[in-house]
Each structure stands twice: as C-alpha cells, then as structure tokens.
Amino acid sequence: MPKPKKEILLEQERFELRQKSGGGLLSYEIWGYRDKGKTVVTKYNLAYINHAIYRGDNGRVLGFDNAHDHHHRHYMGVVEAVEYVGYEETLERFQGEWQEIISKQRGLKK
C-alpha cells in the first residue's frame, strides 16, 4: 500500500486592493503536495472580501473552497455546490467573477 503524501501549504497570499481597483482584499490559500514534478491541490480557499459591498459572512463577497468535503461557491451569503473540474479552472472562474463584481461596482459609482 503506497504511503500517503504529506500535505503542505503551497500558497498563502493576501492582496489589499486600492479603492480605484475596487477596494477589499483577495485571499488565496492552497494546500497539497508535489508528486513526480506535478503539484496536486488537495484543499483550497479563494476569497474576495469587501465590507463596503457585503457585510455578512465576514465581508466575503465571493469565495470558492472545498471545505466540508465538497466543492462550493459563496456569493454574498449564499452557498452553492459547484462542479469541480480542476483547481486551475476554479481559480480562473474565481478571478473572472471577482473582476466582474468590481466592474459592476464601478458602473454603480458613476
């Protein structure tokens, strides 16, 4: 029986966005392991936090994670299961959606 791989923190970053960029905070936390030159993601938590847009859920406007043994999306307090294709695809979706939120917010402030 193969030995289970040791899970490590692969990435943990927080970016404070300037007001002209929409404000708020982007948070990335990714866990996994490396196997034969490949990175395998086992846990992830991606969040866009902005209390000026949404005060519930600790300010989490948008988030994707796989806590509680399933992949899901948070959007202003609503949690829904999402189909998981892969981490890269989830990251792309997250980035596209938070940028769309920012664009809409800018349009509202005109």
C-alpha positions in Angstrom: 0.0 0.0 0.0 1.5 3.4 -1.0 2.4 5.8 1.7 0.0 8.9 1.8 1.6 12.1 0.6 2.4 14.7 3.1 0.1 17.7 2.6 1.8 21.1 2.8 0.8 24.7 2.4 1.6 25.5 -1.2 0.5 29.1 -1.3 -0.9 31.7 1.1 -1.3 35.2 -0.1 -3.4 38.3 0.7 -3.7 41.3 -1.6 -5.2 44.6 -0.5 -6.9 46.2 -3.4 -6.7 50.0 -3.8 -10.1 51.9 -3.9 -9.6 52.7 -7.6 -9.3 48.9 -8.1 -12.5 48.2 -6.3 -11.1 48.0 -2.7 -11.3 45.0 -0.5 -9.0 42.0 -0.1 -8.2 39.0 -2.2 -7.1 35.9 -0.2 -5.6 32.7 -1.6 -4.8 29.6 0.5 -3.8 26.4 -1.3 -2.7 23.1 0.2 -1.4 19.9 -1.5 1.7 18.0 -2.3 4.2 17.6 -5.1 4.5 14.2 -6.8 6.9 13.4 -9.6 7.2 17.0 -10.6 3.5 17.7 -10.5 1.6 19.8 -8.0 -1.6 18.1 -6.6 -4.0 20.5 -4.9 -6.0 18.9 -2.1 -7.5 21.9 -0.3 -8.1 25.5 -1.4 -9.8 28.6 -0.2 -10.2 31.6 -2.5 -12.0 34.7 -1.3 -12.8 38.3 -2.3 -13.6 40.2 0.9 -15.1 43.7 0.8 -17.2 45.0 3.7 -18.3 48.0 1.6 -20.1 45.6 -0.8 -21.3 43.0 1.7 -21.1 42.9 5.5 -22.4 39.4 6.1 -20.1 36.3 6.1 -17.2 38.3 7.5 -17.3 40.5 4.3 -16.8 37.6 1.9 -18.4 38.8 -1.3 -17.2 35.8 -3.3 -15.4 32.6 -2.4 -14.6 29.1 -3.7 -13.4 26.3 -1.4 -13.6 22.6 -0.8 -14.1 22.6 3.0 -16.6 20.2 4.5 -15.6 17.6 1.8 -17.3 19.3 -1.1 -16.6 22.0 -3.6 -18.7 25.1 -3.3 -19.1 28.7 -4.1 -20.0 31.6 -1.7 -21.7 34.7 -3.1 -22.9 37.3 -0.6 -24.0 34.7 1.9 -25.4 32.2 -0.5 -23.5 28.9 -0.7 -24.0 26.5 -3.6 -22.3 23.3 -4.7 -20.1 23.6 -7.9 -18.8 21.1 -10.3 -15.1 20.7 -9.8 -13.1 20.2 -13.0 -9.7 21.2 -11.5 -8.0 23.8 -9.4 -6.8 25.9 -12.3 -10.3 26.1 -13.7 -11.7 27.1 -10.3 -9.0 29.7 -9.9 -9.8 31.2 -13.4 -13.6 31.2 -12.6 -12.9 33.0 -9.2 -10.7 35.6 -10.9 -13.2 36.3 -13.6 -16.1 36.6 -11.2 -14.4 39.0 -8.8 -13.3 41.2 -11.6 -16.8 41.2 -12.9 -18.1 42.2 -9.5 -15.6 45.1 -9.4 -16.6 46.2 -12.9 -20.3 46.3 -11.9 -19.4 48.3 -8.7 -17.5 50.9 -10.7 -20.5 51.2 -13.0 -22.8 51.9 -10.0 -20.5 54.7 -8.7 -20.7 56.8 -11.9 
